[in-house]
Amino acid sequence: MAELASMPSVVQLDIESVAKDAGNARGANMVLLGMAAPFIEILSVEQLRKAISVIFARKGEAVVEANLKAFDMGVEASKK
């Protein structure tokens, strides 16, 4: 952990806690995807948001919103 902390581009985050704060205790993967999103050059952040909406649409609007919130919190964390 000390070696990772010494690197300039490493962001440490308790993704499970962030997911819980987003109202999506099972959404740690969305937080992690959000953290990686600004660095993924294949798809933009907005394209990933749209994909999340499509993938979770059948589970209802509340699930879509919870996943988007977790994703967005991850995106914001990557900017710190």
TAVENLIN-V932512 format. One line per field, one symbol per residue. phi: phi as a letter, one per 30 degrees, with the letter a starting at -180 (. if undefined). psi: psi as a letter, one per 20 degrees, with the letter a starting at -180 (. if undefined). burial: 1 if it has 24 or more other ideal C-beta (glycine too) atoms within 12 Angstrom, else 0. A space follows every 10 residues. Layout:
# TAVENLIN-V932512
phi = ???
psi = ???
burial = ???
This chain:
# TAVENLIN-V932512
phi = .dddddddcc ccaddddddd ddibeccedd ddddddedcd cdbdeddddd dddddcedcj dddedddddd edddeddddd
psi = hggghiqhjp pppnhhgggg hikmhjkhhh ggghhhgiio igqrghhhgg gggggjhiiq hggghgghgg ghhgghhii.
burial = 0000000000 1010100110 0101001111 1111111100 0000100110 0100010000 0001011111 1111101100
